[in-house]
Amino acid sequence: MVVRITPTSGPNRRKTAPSTVRVIDYTLDDGRDNPEQYRLLTTILDPGKADARDLALAYAQRWEIEHTFRLMKSQMGWAAARVRHPEQAERWTWLLVAAYTQLRPARTLSADLRRPRERRTRPGKPPTPYRARRAFRHLRRQLGTPARLPKTTHPGPGRPPGSTGTPAPRHRIGSEIRKTDPAGTGGRKKKG
């Protein structure tokens, strides 16, 4: 079914043109006692471009992706990384994706360590990646490591006597520039 939707609230509701959307009603039977009814709105009006069944399955997969982002942000430190360059942020993201792809197969091997407020997992269903991450320290002990034990060594030679280290370069932050430079030139000298 194709319908037109007009905004009924908001400051620009009179200026906004109505949107034409396709409405898809479907039931998702995921094994519960009473399957839920869903109504999906899409701007893909042609059923030949996207079948209603494909859109419903893609929408159901969306929640898996949302939970992945939530796990990466809250538990794996995606948003807490202190990076200085965009390349570092991209590398950090790919490292977390690699770690997450290791957690997915580890779900079947790990024990279900749940907190008192959490429900038990259904029989035959593996724990969530969040719980697999929580049980990872126990799992790592079971699996071992392919690496050998580190060799015992003594400390390296260090700096030659009499030399001093050079301090790391520091860059001023925008607020520091404003405090120390009332003219607002950013520390640059004027030409002329």
N, C-alpha and C positions, 0 to 999 in steps of 0.2 A: 504494500500500500504506500502511495506517495502522498505526502501532506505538505502544507506550507505552515511555517512557524513564524509568528510575529512576536517580538519582545514585548512583555507587558510591564516591565519595570526597568529602572536604570535611567541615568540622565539623558542618554541619546536614543531612547526607545522610539521617538517619533522620526528621527533621522535614519535609523537603521532599516534597511530593506528586509522584507521577509525572506526566510531561508526555505528552500525546498529540500526536504529530506525523505528518505525511504525508511519506513518503519518495519522492523522485523520482530515478530513475537515468536518466542521459542521456549521450550522447557529443557532444562539441563538435568538429566537423570544421572546423578553421580553416586547412586547407591543409598541415598538417605530414604527415610520413610515417606516423606512428602517432597517430591521434586519441586524446585522453585520455578516460577514463571519469570521470564526476562523479556524486556522490551529494549531493543537496540535501535538507535537512530544512526543513519549513515548518510553522507552526502554522495555516495556512489549510487546513482539512481538506476543505472543499467544493470539488471540481473545477470546479463551475459558477461559483464566484467568481473563481478564478484557474486558468487552464489550465496544465498542466505545461510546455508550450512557452513560454508567456509568462513564467513564473517563471524558466525556464532562461535566456532571453534577458536578462531583467532582472538576473539574477545575473552574467552575463557583462559587462553594462554597469557593474556596480558597480566593477569594477577600473579602468575608465576614470575614474570619479569619484574613487577612492582616489588614483590617480596625479595627478589634477588638484590635490587637496588637498596632496599631497606636494610638487609643484612650487611651489605657491603659498607653502607654508611654508618650504621650504629654499632656493629660488632667487629668489623674488620678495619675500621679507621680510614675509610675512603675520604671523607670530608675533613678529617682532622690532620691530614698530611700538610707539612710545612714545606712547600716547594718554592723555589726561586725562579724557575723557568718553565715555560709551557711543555718543553720536552720531558722534564721531570714529572710533571703531572700526568702526561700520557704514559710514561713508563710505569708510574705507580698504579695507574688504572689497569694496565695490562698485567702487572704482577698480581693484583687482586683478582682479576678474572681467572688467571692461571690457578691461584689458590682456591677459588670457588669451584673450578672444574675438578679439582682434586677432592673437594668435600662431597660432591655429588656421588661418586662411586663409593666413598668411604661411609656413606649412610648405612649400607647393608652390613658393614663390618663392625660398626661402633655400637656400643650399648646405649640404651635410651636413658640418659641421665636427665631426669626431669626435676623441676622444682616442685614444691608442694602445691602451688597454685595451678600448675599446668596439668592438662589432661593427658592420659596415657594415649599412646599411638594405637591405631586400630590394628588388630592382629593381621599379620601378613603385609603390613605397610611399613616401609623403613622410616626411621626418624627424620625429622626435617634437617636441612643443612645447618641450621642454627644449633640444634642439639648435637649433630655430628661434630661441629666445631668445639662444642663444650666438652665432648668426650675424646677429643683428638689426642690429648696427652696420654690417655690410657691406650689408645690405638697405636700410637707411635712406639710405645714400649713393646707391644706385641709384634709389630712388623719389623722392628730393628732398622738398621741403616746399611746401605751398601758400602758406605765409606769405612775406611780403616780408622783405628784410634789415632789421634794426633801424636806425632813424635814429641818426646820431651826435649826441650831445647833450653838454652840459656838466653837472656836478653841480648838484643843486637848491640852494635857499637854505639849507637846514639849520635849526638852531635860531636864534632871535633872540639877539643878543649879551646876555650877562648872565643868561640863563635856565639853569636846571639841569633835567635830566630826573628824572622820578620813578621810583624803582625799582619793578620788577614785584613784585606781591604774592607772598609766599612762604607756603606752608602747611607746618606742621610735620608730620612723619611720626610714626606711632605709636610707634616706638622712641625718637624724640627726646622725646616727651611723657613717656614712662616714666622717662627719665634725668633730666629736669629737674623732674619733679613726683612726689616720692616718695609723696605722699598718694593719688595715683591719681585725682585729680579732673579731669584733662585740662585744667588751666589755668582751670577755672571756679571762681568764688567760691561759697562755701556761703551759703545764705540764712539770715538770722536774726541 
